[in-house]
Amino acid sequence: MSAMTVREMPPSERPRERMAALGPKALSDRELIAIILTAGSTDSVLEVAATLLATFNGRLRRLLNADVTELRGVPGIGLAKACQLRAVGELARRMARQE
């Protein structure tokens, strides 16, 4: 049996709805990554997010600095999702330089 998709979850447990109600600090890394990944895969985005975190030993810096080819090696991550993750990493770097 596969993991429950976000659409199958009660609205109060869905990452986007939780963020809207509670703010981003209330969400886990897995939930935040799931929001970035959105839909477009037959896999649960929460499951894909968990796989990504496991692949990079839970280290967000490693995950967001990984190149597109490395990201695409993770099941459920294609070109579009790999580029979304790289874009977030680049924006985070630029934001850090401005502070």
DSSP file (Angstrom, degrees, kcal/mol; ACC not computed):
  #  RESIDUE AA STRUCTURE BP1 BP2  ACC     N-H-->O    O-->H-N    N-H-->O    O-->H-N    TCO  KAPPA ALPHA  PHI   PSI    X-CA   Y-CA   Z-CA
    1    1 A M              0   0    0      0, 0.0     2,-0.1     0, 0.0     3,-0.1   0.000 360.0 360.0 360.0 132.5    0.0    0.0    0.0
    2    2 A S        -     0   0    0      1,-0.1     3,-0.1    41,-0.0    41,-0.0  -0.366 360.0 -86.3 -83.6 164.7    1.4    3.4   -0.9
    3    3 A A        -     0   0    0      1,-0.1     2,-0.2    -2,-0.1    -1,-0.1  -0.289  52.6 -92.2 -66.8 153.6    1.6    6.4    1.3
    4    4 A M        -     0   0    0     -3,-0.1    42,-0.2     1,-0.1    43,-0.2  -0.449  41.2-128.3 -66.2 134.1   -1.4    8.7    1.5
    5    5 A T    >>  -     0   0    0     -2,-0.2     3,-0.7     1,-0.1     4,-0.7  -0.411  23.2-109.2 -77.7 162.8   -1.2   11.6   -1.0
    6    6 A V  G >4 S+     0   0    0      1,-0.3     3,-1.3     2,-0.2    -1,-0.1   0.892 119.8  58.1 -59.1 -39.7   -1.7   15.1    0.3
    7    7 A R  G 34 S+     0   0    0      1,-0.3    -1,-0.3     7,-0.0     7,-0.1   0.809 104.0  52.2 -61.2 -30.2   -5.1   15.3   -1.5
    8    8 A E  G <4 S+     0   0    0     -3,-0.7    -1,-0.3     2,-0.1    -2,-0.2   0.597  92.9  95.2 -81.9 -11.8   -6.2   12.3    0.6
    9    9 A M  S << S-     0   0    0     -3,-1.3     5,-0.1    -4,-0.7    -3,-0.0  -0.428  91.2 -95.0 -78.2 152.4   -5.3   13.9    3.9
   10   10 A P    >>  -     0   0    0      0, 0.0     3,-2.4     0, 0.0     4,-0.7  -0.433  40.9-114.2 -60.0 142.1   -7.7   15.8    6.0
   11   11 A P  G >4 S+     0   0    0      0, 0.0     3,-1.0     0, 0.0     6,-0.2   0.831 114.7  59.8 -51.0 -36.7   -7.4   19.5    5.1
   12   12 A S  G 34 S+     0   0    0      1,-0.2     9,-0.1     5,-0.1    -3,-0.0   0.662 106.9  47.6 -69.1 -14.0   -6.1   20.4    8.6
   13   13 A E  G <4 S+     0   0    0     -3,-2.4    -1,-0.2    -7,-0.1    -4,-0.0   0.484  84.2 110.2-103.0  -5.8   -3.1   18.0    8.1
   14   14 A R  S <X S-     0   0    0     -3,-1.0     4,-2.8    -4,-0.7     5,-0.2  -0.498  72.7-127.5 -73.6 137.4   -2.1   19.2    4.6
   15   15 A P  H  > S+     0   0    0      0, 0.0     4,-2.5     0, 0.0     5,-0.2   0.891 105.6  47.0 -54.8 -46.1    1.2   21.1    4.5
   16   16 A R  H  > S+     0   0    0      1,-0.2     4,-2.4     2,-0.2     5,-0.2   0.925 114.6  46.7 -64.1 -42.7   -0.1   24.2    2.7
   17   17 A E  H  > S+     0   0    0      1,-0.2     4,-2.1     2,-0.2    -1,-0.2   0.884 111.9  51.2 -66.3 -38.1   -3.1   24.5    4.9
   18   18 A R  H  X S+     0   0    0     -4,-2.8     4,-3.2     2,-0.2     5,-0.5   0.902 110.1  50.0 -64.3 -40.4   -1.0   24.0    8.0
   19   19 A M  H  X S+     0   0    0     -4,-2.5     4,-2.2    -5,-0.2    -2,-0.2   0.925 110.5  49.3 -63.6 -43.7    1.4   26.7    6.8
   20   20 A A  H  < S+     0   0    0     -4,-2.4    -1,-0.2     1,-0.2    -2,-0.2   0.886 120.4  36.7 -62.2 -38.5   -1.5   29.1    6.2
   21   21 A A  H  < S+     0   0    0     -4,-2.1    -2,-0.2    -5,-0.2    -1,-0.2   0.864 134.4  19.3 -82.5 -37.6   -3.0   28.5    9.6
   22   22 A L  H  < S-     0   0    0     -4,-3.2    -3,-0.2    -5,-0.2    -2,-0.2   0.571 103.3-114.6-114.6 -13.1    0.1   28.1   11.7
   23   23 A G    ><  -     0   0    0     -4,-2.2     3,-1.3    -5,-0.5     4,-0.3  -0.030  38.6 -74.0  89.9 160.4    3.0   29.7    9.8
   24   24 A P  G >  S+     0   0    0      0, 0.0     3,-1.5     0, 0.0    -1,-0.1   0.766 122.9  67.0 -65.8 -27.4    6.1   28.1    8.3
   25   25 A K  G 3  S+     0   0    0      1,-0.3    -2,-0.1    -3,-0.1    -6,-0.1   0.744  94.0  60.7 -66.4 -21.3    7.9   27.6   11.6
   26   26 A A  G <  S+     0   0    0     -3,-1.3    -1,-0.3    -4,-0.1     2,-0.2   0.601  91.6  87.3 -80.0 -11.6    5.2   25.1   12.6
   27   27 A L  S <  S-     0   0    0     -3,-1.5     2,-0.1    -4,-0.3     0, 0.0  -0.610  76.1-123.0 -94.5 149.7    6.1   22.8    9.7
   28   28 A S     >  -     0   0    0     -2,-0.2     4,-2.3     1,-0.1     5,-0.2  -0.344  32.2-105.2 -76.9 165.8    8.7   20.0    9.5
   29   29 A D  H  > S+     0   0    0      1,-0.2     4,-2.7     2,-0.2     5,-0.2   0.908 123.6  55.2 -56.6 -41.7   11.4   20.0    6.9
   30   30 A R  H  > S+     0   0    0      1,-0.2     4,-2.2     2,-0.2    -1,-0.2   0.907 108.3  47.0 -59.5 -43.8    9.5   17.3    5.1
   31   31 A E  H  > S+     0   0    0      2,-0.2     4,-1.8     1,-0.2    -1,-0.2   0.898 111.9  50.0 -67.1 -40.4    6.3   19.4    5.0
   32   32 A L  H  X S+     0   0    0     -4,-2.3     4,-1.7     2,-0.2    -2,-0.2   0.915 111.9  47.8 -64.3 -42.3    8.2   22.4    3.7
   33   33 A I  H  X S+     0   0    0     -4,-2.7     4,-2.5     1,-0.2    -2,-0.2   0.900 108.1  55.9 -64.7 -39.7    9.9   20.4    1.0
   34   34 A A  H  X S+     0   0    0     -4,-2.2     4,-1.8     1,-0.2    -1,-0.2   0.879 104.9  52.8 -60.0 -37.8    6.5   18.8    0.0
   35   35 A I  H  < S+     0   0    0     -4,-1.8    -1,-0.2     2,-0.2    -2,-0.2   0.911 110.2  47.9 -64.0 -41.4    5.1   22.3   -0.5
   36   36 A I  H  < S+     0   0    0     -4,-1.7    -2,-0.2     1,-0.2    -1,-0.2   0.910 113.7  47.1 -64.0 -42.2    8.0   23.2   -2.8
   37   37 A L  H  < S+     0   0    0     -4,-2.5    -1,-0.2     1,-0.1    -2,-0.2   0.787  85.7 175.2 -72.2 -27.4    7.6   19.9   -4.8
   38   38 A T     <  -     0   0    0     -4,-1.8    -1,-0.1    -5,-0.2     3,-0.1  -0.162  43.5 -44.2  50.1-145.8    3.8   20.3   -5.1
   39   39 A A  S    S+     0   0    0      1,-0.1     3,-0.1    -4,-0.1     5,-0.0  -0.196  81.2 105.7-101.0-167.6    2.1   17.6   -7.2
   40   40 A G        +     0   0    0      1,-0.4     2,-0.3    -2,-0.1    -1,-0.1   0.452  66.5  88.5 111.9   3.9    2.9   16.0  -10.6
   41   41 A S  S    S-     0   0    0      2,-0.3    -1,-0.4    -3,-0.1     4,-0.1  -0.921  74.3-130.9-128.6 154.4    4.1   12.6   -9.4
   42   42 A T  S    S+     0   0    0     -2,-0.3     2,-0.2    -3,-0.1    -1,-0.1   0.677  90.8  82.3 -75.7 -15.8    2.3    9.4   -8.8
   43   43 A D  S    S-     0   0    0      1,-0.1    -2,-0.3    33,-0.1     2,-0.3  -0.510  97.5 -96.6 -84.8 156.0    4.2    9.3   -5.5
   44   44 A S     >  -     0   0    0     -2,-0.2     4,-2.6     1,-0.2     5,-0.2  -0.557  27.4-137.5 -66.8 130.8    3.1   11.1   -2.3
   45   45 A V  H  > S+     0   0    0     -2,-0.3     4,-2.6     1,-0.2    -1,-0.2   0.832 106.3  55.5 -63.6 -29.2    5.1   14.4   -2.2
   46   46 A L  H  > S+     0   0    0    -42,-0.2     4,-2.0     2,-0.2    -1,-0.2   0.884 108.7  47.2 -67.6 -36.9    5.5   13.8    1.5
   47   47 A E  H  > S+     0   0    0      2,-0.2     4,-2.2    -3,-0.2    -2,-0.2   0.914 112.8  48.5 -68.4 -43.1    7.1   10.4    0.7
   48   48 A V  H  X S+     0   0    0     -4,-2.6     4,-2.6     2,-0.2    -2,-0.2   0.914 111.0  51.4 -62.3 -42.4    9.3   11.9   -1.9
   49   49 A A  H  X S+     0   0    0     -4,-2.6     4,-2.5     1,-0.2    -1,-0.2   0.904 109.3  50.1 -61.2 -41.7   10.3   14.7    0.6
   50   50 A A  H  X S+     0   0    0     -4,-2.0     4,-2.4     2,-0.2    -1,-0.2   0.898 110.5  50.1 -63.6 -40.3   11.2   12.0    3.1
   51   51 A T  H  X S+     0   0    0     -4,-2.2     4,-2.7     2,-0.2    -2,-0.2   0.910 110.0  50.8 -64.0 -42.6   13.3   10.1    0.5
   52   52 A L  H  X S+     0   0    0     -4,-2.6     4,-1.9     2,-0.2     6,-0.2   0.944 111.1  47.7 -59.0 -48.7   15.1   13.3   -0.4
   53   53 A L  H  <>S+     0   0    0     -4,-2.5     5,-4.0     1,-0.2     6,-0.4   0.910 113.1  48.2 -60.9 -41.9   15.9   14.1    3.3
   54   54 A A  H ><5S+     0   0    0     -4,-2.4     3,-1.6     3,-0.2    -1,-0.2   0.907 108.4  54.7 -64.5 -41.3   17.1   10.5    3.8
   55   55 A T  H 3<5S+     0   0    0     -4,-2.7    -1,-0.2     1,-0.3    -2,-0.2   0.863 115.3  39.1 -59.6 -37.0   19.3   10.6    0.7
   56   56 A F  T ><5S-     0   0    0     -4,-1.9     3,-2.3    -5,-0.2    -1,-0.3   0.041 116.6-111.3-105.2  24.9   21.0   13.8    2.0
   57   57 A N  T < 5 -     0   0    0     -3,-1.6    -3,-0.2     1,-0.3    -4,-0.1   0.788  68.8 -63.9  53.7  33.7   21.2   12.6    5.6
   58   58 A G  T 3 <S+     0   0    0     -5,-4.0     2,-0.9    -6,-0.2    -1,-0.3   0.590 100.0 138.1  71.8   9.3   18.6   15.2    6.7
   59   59 A R    <>  -     0   0    0     -3,-2.3     4,-2.3    -6,-0.4    -1,-0.2  -0.784  36.8-168.7 -96.1 106.0   21.0   18.0    5.8
   60   60 A L  H  > S+     0   0    0     -2,-0.9     4,-3.0     1,-0.2     5,-0.2   0.869  86.3  57.5 -61.3 -38.5   19.2   20.8    4.0
   61   61 A R  H  > S+     0   0    0      1,-0.2     4,-1.2     2,-0.2    -1,-0.2   0.924 109.4  45.2 -59.3 -44.6   22.4   22.5    2.9
   62   62 A R  H  > S+     0   0    0     -6,-0.2     4,-0.8     2,-0.2     3,-0.3   0.924 114.1  49.6 -64.7 -43.7   23.5   19.3    1.1
   63   63 A L  H >< S+     0   0    0     -4,-2.3     3,-0.8     1,-0.2    -2,-0.2   0.943 114.4  43.1 -60.9 -48.9   20.0   18.8   -0.4
   64   64 A L  H 3< S+     0   0    0     -4,-3.0    -1,-0.2     1,-0.2    -2,-0.2   0.619 115.3  49.9 -78.1 -11.8   19.7   22.4   -1.7
   65   65 A N  H 3< S+     0   0    0     -4,-1.2    -1,-0.2    -3,-0.3    -2,-0.2   0.481  85.2 112.7 -98.7  -5.7   23.3   22.5   -3.0
   66   66 A A  S << S-     0   0    0     -4,-0.8     2,-0.1    -3,-0.8    23,-0.1  -0.324  71.8-114.0 -64.8 147.6   23.0   19.2   -4.9
   67   67 A D     >  -     0   0    0      1,-0.1     4,-2.5     4,-0.0     5,-0.2  -0.381  27.5-103.7 -80.8 166.5   23.2   19.5   -8.6
   68   68 A V  H  > S+     0   0    0      1,-0.2     4,-2.5     2,-0.2     5,-0.2   0.869 120.1  53.5 -58.0 -40.8   20.3   18.7  -10.9
   69   69 A T  H  > S+     0   0    0      2,-0.2     4,-0.7     1,-0.2    -1,-0.2   0.919 110.1  47.1 -62.6 -43.6   21.7   15.3  -11.9
   70   70 A E  H >4 S+     0   0    0      1,-0.2     3,-0.9     2,-0.2     4,-0.2   0.918 112.8  49.1 -64.4 -43.5   22.1   14.2   -8.3
   71   71 A L  H >< S+     0   0    0     -4,-2.5     3,-1.9     1,-0.2    -2,-0.2   0.893 105.5  57.7 -62.4 -39.8   18.6   15.3   -7.4
   72   72 A R  H 3< S+     0   0    0     -4,-2.5    -1,-0.2     1,-0.3    -2,-0.2   0.666  92.8  70.2 -67.8 -14.7   17.2   13.5  -10.4
   73   73 A G  T << S+     0   0    0     -3,-0.9    -1,-0.3    -4,-0.7    -2,-0.2   0.588  80.4  91.2 -75.1 -10.2   18.7   10.3   -9.1
   74   74 A V  S X  S-     0   0    0     -3,-1.9     3,-2.2    -4,-0.2   -22,-0.1  -0.749  92.9-105.9 -87.6 128.4   16.1   10.4   -6.3
   75   75 A P  T 3  S+     0   0    0      0, 0.0   -24,-0.1     0, 0.0     3,-0.1  -0.274 106.1  23.2 -54.6 132.2   12.9    8.5   -7.1
   76   76 A G  T 3  S+     0   0    0      1,-0.2     2,-0.6    -4,-0.1     5,-0.1   0.342  97.3 109.7  93.5  -5.6   10.1   10.9   -7.8
   77   77 A I    <   +     0   0    0     -3,-2.2    -1,-0.2    -5,-0.2     2,-0.1  -0.909  40.4 169.0-109.4 114.1   12.4   13.8   -8.7
   78   78 A G     >  -     0   0    0     -2,-0.6     4,-2.4    -3,-0.1     5,-0.2  -0.314  54.3 -75.9-103.7-167.4   12.4   14.8  -12.4
   79   79 A L  H  > S+     0   0    0      1,-0.2     4,-2.4     2,-0.2     5,-0.2   0.916 127.6  50.5 -60.4 -46.3   13.9   17.8  -14.1
   80   80 A A  H  > S+     0   0    0      1,-0.2     4,-2.1     2,-0.2    -1,-0.2   0.930 114.3  42.7 -61.5 -47.0   11.1   20.2  -13.0
   81   81 A K  H  > S+     0   0    0      2,-0.2     4,-2.3     1,-0.2    -1,-0.2   0.881 112.8  53.3 -69.4 -37.2   11.3   19.3   -9.3
   82   82 A A  H  X S+     0   0    0     -4,-2.4     4,-2.2     1,-0.2    -1,-0.2   0.916 110.9  47.3 -61.8 -41.9   15.1   19.2   -9.3
   83   83 A C  H  X S+     0   0    0     -4,-2.4     4,-2.4    -5,-0.2    -2,-0.2   0.869 108.7  54.6 -68.5 -36.3   15.1   22.7  -10.8
   84   84 A Q  H  X S+     0   0    0     -4,-2.1     4,-2.0     2,-0.2    -2,-0.2   0.936 110.6  46.1 -60.9 -45.3   12.6   23.9   -8.2
   85   85 A L  H  X S+     0   0    0     -4,-2.3     4,-2.2     1,-0.2    -2,-0.2   0.909 112.4  49.8 -64.9 -42.2   14.8   22.7   -5.4
   86   86 A R  H  X S+     0   0    0     -4,-2.2     4,-2.5     1,-0.2    -1,-0.2   0.887 108.8  53.5 -63.4 -38.3   18.0   24.3   -7.0
   87   87 A A  H  X S+     0   0    0     -4,-2.4     4,-2.6     2,-0.2    -1,-0.2   0.910 108.1  49.6 -63.6 -41.9   16.1   27.5   -7.4
   88   88 A V  H  X S+     0   0    0     -4,-2.0     4,-2.4     2,-0.2    -1,-0.2   0.924 110.9  50.5 -62.2 -43.5   15.2   27.6   -3.7
   89   89 A G  H  X S+     0   0    0     -4,-2.2     4,-2.1     1,-0.2    -2,-0.2   0.914 111.3  47.8 -60.2 -43.3   18.8   26.9   -2.8
   90   90 A E  H  X S+     0   0    0     -4,-2.5     4,-2.4     2,-0.2    -2,-0.2   0.910 111.3  50.0 -65.9 -42.7   20.0   29.7   -5.0
   91   91 A L  H  X S+     0   0    0     -4,-2.6     4,-2.5     1,-0.2    -1,-0.2   0.897 109.6  52.0 -62.1 -39.7   17.5   32.1   -3.5
   92   92 A A  H  X S+     0   0    0     -4,-2.4     4,-2.3     2,-0.2    -2,-0.2   0.908 109.8  49.0 -63.1 -41.8   18.5   31.1    0.0
   93   93 A R  H  X S+     0   0    0     -4,-2.1     4,-1.9     2,-0.2    -2,-0.2   0.925 112.2  48.1 -62.9 -44.7   22.2   31.8   -0.9
   94   94 A R  H  X S+     0   0    0     -4,-2.4     4,-1.3     1,-0.2    -2,-0.2   0.898 111.2  50.4 -63.9 -40.2   21.3   35.2   -2.4
   95   95 A M  H  X S+     0   0    0     -4,-2.5     4,-0.9     1,-0.2     3,-0.3   0.909 108.5  52.4 -63.9 -42.0   19.2   36.1    0.7
   96   96 A A  H  < S+     0   0    0     -4,-2.3     3,-0.5     1,-0.2    -1,-0.2   0.862 106.6  53.7 -63.2 -36.0   22.1   35.1    3.0
   97   97 A R  H  < S+     0   0    0     -4,-1.9    -1,-0.2     1,-0.2    -2,-0.2   0.813 104.8  55.2 -67.8 -29.7   24.5   37.4    1.1
   98   98 A Q  H  <        0   0    0     -4,-1.3    -1,-0.2    -3,-0.3    -2,-0.2   0.702 360.0 360.0 -77.6 -19.4   22.2   40.4    1.5
   99   99 A E     <        0   0    0     -4,-0.9    -1,-0.2    -3,-0.5    -2,-0.2   0.473 360.0 360.0 -85.2 360.0   22.0   40.1    5.3
